[in-house]
Amino acid sequence: MGTTEIVFILTVYLLVFGTKGLPSMARQMGRVMRQARDATQDIQREILSGTEDIRKEAQSMRKEVQKAGETRKSGSEKKPSE
């Protein structure tokens, strides 16, 4: 939400309800913003933990492929002598 939208909402609120309800509205807006930030952080954590699992699995597979390649390479270098 941009600054213009917040100012507009505050202006409408003041016109409708007056200044007495302003502190409660500010508290409520603070709660909503905190909940939105927490939800965003939770989503980011979930995404990062998911990608971390994938990264670890890919790294493990890469190591297995490298080992298999080294084993195959060393096996083909040993040729029987005639």
Buried (B, 14 or more C-beta within 10 A) or exposed (E): EEEEEEEEEBEEBEEEEEEEEEEEBEEEBEEEEEEEEEEEEEEEEEEEEEEEEEEEEEEEEEEEEEEEEEEEEEEEEEEEEE
